[in-house]
Amino acid sequence: MTRNQLSEKVIGLCIEIHRTLGPGLLESAYEECLCYELSKAELKFERQKPIPVKYKEVNLDCGYRIDVLVEDSLLIELKSVERVLPIHEAQILTYMKLSDIRLGLLINFNVTLLTKGIKRFVNNFND
């Protein structure tokens, strides 16, 4: 499965979750549901994966975590906020850079139509 196909699959799962639950829940509830759906779809994932901060020659454990990493190639950052702010976008781009992941989805479940809450990011830092 290509990264694009994988992201389409994950977006479909998130749309199903949103149709079932709607907006207004905590981010952790949507994360739990997404992990359930990923398991059912037999996709490999890691939840709350630690990301070390690489500073010069040292890896520092600063407590940063990827919400969900799917198939070692798709970083998912979940939100349940009134609106996505530039800091949320900077966060996912930084996580992608630190973990050397090329594709990321920022998904805000606190919207009436989930397609309006999805932003796709491509890591071009190493090109």
N, C-alpha and C positions, 0 to 999 in steps of 0.2 A: 504494500500500500504506500503510495506517495505521501509526502507531507500534506499536500493540498487535499488529497482524498481523506487523510486522517483528520484534518481540520474540519472538513465538511461533515464527517461522521460525528465528531465531538459537538459541533454546532447543532446537528440534528438531535443529539441526546439532550443538549441543554434546552432546546426548544420544547422537547417533550416534557422535561422537568418543569419548565415555566408554564406550559399549558395546564399541567396537572396541579401545580401549587400556586401559581400566580406570584405577584410581587409581594414584598412586605415582610419576608422572613429574614433571619440572620444569615449572613454569608456561610456560616458553618453548616446550616441545614442544606443549603444548595450544594456545598462541597460533599456532604455525606451522600446526597442523592446522586451526584455525578459519579462518585466512586462506585456506588451500587450499579449504575448503568454501565460504566466502563467494565466492571466485572462481568455483568451479563453479556456484554458484547465481546468478551474474551480479549480485551485489550490490556496490555501490560501498562501499569501506572505506578507512580510513587506519589504518596500524599505527604505534604508538609516536608518536602525534601530540603535539607539544609544547604545553604549556599555560602561557601567561605568567601570572604572579601580578600582578593589578592592584592596585597600592597607590597610593591617591590618584590623581594624574594620570599615573602612570608604569606601564608594563608592564615587569616584571622577569623575566628568563629565569633561573629557579631550578632548571631541570632536571626539572620535573614533566612526565609524559607520560601520555596516555590509552593504555591497552593497545591497544584497537581501537575506532574510531569508525565505525559503520555508517550509510550513507546520510545522513550529516551530522545524524543525529537520535537515534541510540541509542549510548550510551556503555557499553562493555563493560570491566569490570575483572576480570581473571582472577587466580585464586589456586590454589595447590596446598599447602594448609596443614592441619594437624591439626584446627583449628577456626577459624571466622571470629570475630575479636575486634571489639569496638566501634571500635577504631582503623581497621579495614578499612572499616567502614560509614561512619565519619567521612570517610575518604579519598575514597570514591566520591561522597559528598554534596558535599564541597569541590570535587572535579574538575567535577562537574555545575554547581555554582554559578559557578566560574571560567570555564567554557566556555559557559555559558548553554544547556546541553543539558537538556531536560525529562525524559528517560527514561534510566534506567541499569540494567544488570544486573551484579550481583556474583556471579560463578560460581566456586565452589570445586570443583575436580576431584578433590580428595583425600577423596572420600566413596565409600561402597559403592553408593549409589543417587543419581544426579546430581540428581534433583528435590529432594533434601534439601540440596543445596549451592547452590541458586539463590535469590537474593534480588533483588526488583525494587524500584527506587527511583524516585520521581517528584519532580522539582524544582518546588517551589512558591515558591521564593525571590522570584520577580518577579511573583507574583500579588497 
